[in-house]
């Protein structure tokens, strides 16, 4: 399966196009922006581009949707797919749309996945297939996903250079991503917006810089992701608030032991993480 159409040539979609083209895949690109298509063609990310998926649908083995979840459903309702095709997406949440999407593409087979990589920059001009090197690649099959589809998507991850490829239940995926991604973006936004100083930039070091990089956020995408995964996010926010309140309580009560316990716990947990998967 070497012919792929990528719908949405933003940062991730274009990075896929760049990386998979170099691996010998025939890549068609679909985007609403003509300038984006022209740029992709000029950089040899794609062999042909169009504003309409219909132009490439009959000759596509795999269709990758690199657009917002609700836009995916809107597009799937417009087209008919065949039984030999595999449909996938790169979205950061799954349960909001996956069941409906799986039915809409029939008789094609749907196998969703999530590349755990990106930048704070958006748009095709920041595309770089190197962002995938060694990163986590999560495949989220449903009971309707066929084994051959999983193997095909796994091969895409391998060809793009991902370091850790794992199958995960979509429900568990959303719960974990709510913690490792959505919560961290919420914390970064909250930290930056709590700034009441006029000269913060004169005092910034690595700690602040690293913590707040993702506060430069694509607001339209992340609004959708926050609400699509809001129950998990609320739970994680409450747990985070509990830990922050422990630190606050330790300071108010001059409780050095409680503060030391919090620090030691954090160090122990962080050191126990496999650095290859970070």
C-alpha positions in Angstrom: 0.0 0.0 0.0 2.1 2.8 -1.3 -0.4 5.5 -2.5 -1.5 7.9 0.3 -3.7 10.9 0.3 -3.1 13.3 3.2 -6.0 15.7 4.0 -4.7 18.8 5.7 -1.1 19.9 5.1 -0.5 21.7 8.3 2.5 21.0 10.5 1.8 17.3 11.1 0.2 16.5 7.7 3.0 18.1 5.8 5.7 16.5 8.0 4.0 13.1 7.2 4.1 14.0 3.5 7.8 15.0 3.7 8.8 11.9 5.6 6.7 9.3 3.7 7.7 10.8 0.3 11.3 10.2 1.1 10.4 6.6 1.9 9.1 6.0 -1.6 5.3 6.5 -1.0 3.3 8.3 -3.6 1.7 11.2 -1.7 -1.2 13.3 -2.8 -2.1 16.4 -0.8 -5.5 17.9 0.0 -5.8 21.4 1.5 -8.1 24.3 1.2 -5.2 26.7 0.8 -3.7 26.9 -2.7 -0.5 28.5 -1.4 0.0 25.5 0.9 -0.5 23.1 -2.0 2.0 25.0 -4.1 4.5 25.0 -1.3 4.1 21.3 -0.8 4.7 20.7 -4.5 7.7 23.0 -4.6 9.3 21.0 -1.7 8.4 17.7 -3.4 6.3 16.7 -0.3 3.5 15.6 -2.7 3.3 14.6 -6.3 -0.1 16.4 -6.8 -2.4 18.6 -4.8 -6.0 19.6 -4.8 -8.7 21.3 -2.7 -10.9 18.2 -3.3 -10.4 14.8 -1.8 -12.5 13.4 -4.7 -9.7 14.0 -7.1 -7.5 11.4 -5.4 -10.1 9.1 -3.7 -10.2 6.3 -6.3 -6.4 5.8 -6.4 -5.7 6.1 -2.7 -4.7 3.0 -0.7 -4.6 5.0 2.6 -6.2 8.3 3.5 -4.8 10.2 6.4 -6.8 13.0 7.9 -4.7 15.6 9.6 -7.5 18.0 10.4 -9.7 18.8 13.3 -12.0 15.9 14.6 -15.3 17.5 13.6 -14.0 18.4 10.2 -13.1 14.7 9.7 -16.7 13.6 10.3 -18.0 16.3 8.0 -15.8 15.1 5.2 -16.5 11.4 5.7 -20.2 12.1 5.2 -19.5 13.4 1.7 -17.6 10.5 0.2 -17.8 6.8 -0.5 -14.8 4.6 0.2 -14.0 1.1 -1.0 -13.2 -2.1 0.9 -9.5 -2.1 0.0 -8.9 1.3 1.6 -7.6 2.2 5.1 -8.7 5.4 6.7 -6.8 6.9 9.6 -6.3 10.2 11.4 -3.7 11.9 13.6 -6.1 13.5 16.2 -5.2 13.9 19.8 -8.5 12.6 21.1 -10.5 9.6 19.9 -13.8 8.8 21.6 -15.5 12.0 20.4 -15.7 10.8 16.8 -14.2 7.4 16.4 -17.3 5.2 16.5 -19.1 7.3 14.0 -16.1 7.6 11.7 -15.6 3.9 11.7 -19.2 3.4 10.4 -19.1 6.3 7.9 -16.1 4.8 6.0 -17.6 1.3 5.5 -16.8 -0.8 3.6 -13.3 0.7 4.1 -11.5 0.0 7.4 -10.7 2.7 10.0 -7.6 2.5 12.1 -6.9 5.7 14.0 -3.5 6.6 15.5 -1.8 9.5 17.3 1.8 10.7 16.6 3.1 12.1 19.9 5.2 14.8 18.3 4.8 18.4 17.2 5.9 22.0 17.6 4.5 25.2 19.0 4.6 26.6 15.5 1.8 25.9 13.0 1.7 25.7 9.2 3.4 23.9 6.4 6.5 26.1 6.5 7.4 24.6 9.9 7.0 21.0 8.6 9.9 18.7 9.5 9.8 14.9 9.5 12.6 14.8 12.0 10.2 15.7 14.8 9.0 12.1 14.7 12.4 10.5 15.3 12.2 8.4 18.4 8.8 9.7 19.4 5.8 7.7 20.7 3.3 6.5 18.1 0.0 5.3 19.5 -2.4 3.1 17.4 -6.0 3.1 18.7 -7.9 0.3 17.0 -11.5 -0.5 17.8 -13.2 -3.9 17.7 -13.9 -3.3 14.0 -10.3 -2.6 13.0 -8.8 -5.3 11.0 -5.4 -6.8 11.7 -4.0 -5.9 8.3 -5.0 -2.2 8.9 -3.1 -2.2 12.2 0.0 -3.6 10.4 -0.2 -1.0 7.7 -0.4 1.9 10.1 2.4 0.4 12.2 4.6 0.3 9.1 3.9 4.0 8.5 5.1 4.7 12.1 8.2 2.7 11.5 8.9 4.4 8.2 8.5 7.8 9.8 11.1 6.9 12.4 8.9 6.7 15.6 10.7 5.0 18.4 7.9 3.5 20.4 4.9 2.1 18.6 2.1 0.8 20.8 -1.5 -0.4 20.5 -3.8 1.2 23.0 -7.6 1.2 23.7 -9.2 4.5 22.6 -10.8 5.1 26.0 -7.5 4.6 27.8 -5.8 6.8 25.1 -8.0 9.7 25.9 -7.6 9.4 29.6 -3.8 9.3 29.4 -3.5 12.0 26.8 -5.8 14.1 29.0 -3.0 13.9 31.6 0.2 14.0 29.5 -0.9 16.5 26.9 -4.1 18.4 27.6 -3.4 19.0 31.3 0.1 20.2 30.5 -1.2 22.7 28.0 -3.7 23.9 30.6 -0.9 24.3 33.1 1.3 26.2 30.7 -1.6 28.6 29.8 -2.5 29.1 33.4 1.1 29.8 34.4 1.7 32.4 31.6 -1.7 34.1 32.2 -1.0 34.4 35.9 2.0 36.7 35.2 1.4 40.1 36.6 4.9 41.5 36.2 6.0 44.0 33.4 9.5 42.7 33.1 9.2 38.9 33.2 11.2 38.4 30.1 14.3 39.8 31.9 14.1 37.0 34.5 13.4 34.0 32.3 15.6 30.9 32.5 15.3 27.3 31.3 12.7 26.3 33.8 10.2 28.9 32.8 11.1 28.6 29.1 10.6 24.8 29.1 7.4 24.9 31.1 5.7 27.6 28.9 6.8 26.7 25.4 3.4 25.0 24.7 1.5 28.0 25.9 2.0 29.4 22.4 -1.1 27.5 21.4 -3.3 26.9 18.4 -6.5 28.1 20.1 -9.0 26.8 17.7 -7.6 23.2 17.7 -7.1 23.1 21.5 -10.5 24.5 22.3 -11.9 21.5 20.4 -9.5 19.1 22.1 -10.2 20.5 25.6 -14.0 20.1 25.3 -13.8 16.8 23.5 -11.8 15.4 26.4 -13.2 17.6 29.2 -14.3 14.9 31.7 -10.8 13.4 31.8 -9.2 16.9 31.9 -11.4 18.0 34.8 -10.4 15.0 36.8 -6.7 15.6 36.1 -7.0 19.3 36.9 -8.5 18.4 40.3 -5.7 15.9 41.1 -3.2 18.6 40.1 -4.9 21.2 42.3 -4.6 18.7 45.2 -0.9 18.4 44.7 -0.4 22.2 44.4 -2.5 22.7 47.5 -0.2 20.3 49.4 2.7 22.6 48.6 0.7 25.7 49.5 -0.3 24.0 52.8 3.3 23.1 53.6 4.4 26.7 53.2 1.5 28.1 55.2 2.2 25.7 58.1 6.0 25.9 57.8 5.9 22.1 57.3 9.3 21.2 55.8 8.6 17.5 56.0 5.5 17.7 53.9 7.4 19.8 51.3 10.3 17.4 51.4 7.9 14.4 50.8 6.4 16.1 47.8 9.8 16.8 46.3 11.1 13.2 46.9 7.9 11.7 45.5 8.2 13.8 42.3 11.9 12.9 41.9 11.2 9.2 42.4 8.4 9.1 39.8 10.2 11.2 37.3 13.4 9.1 37.5 11.3 6.0 37.0 10.1 7.0 33.6 11.7 5.4 30.6 13.6 8.3 28.9 13.3 6.6 25.5 9.6 7.2 25.6 9.7 10.9 26.7 
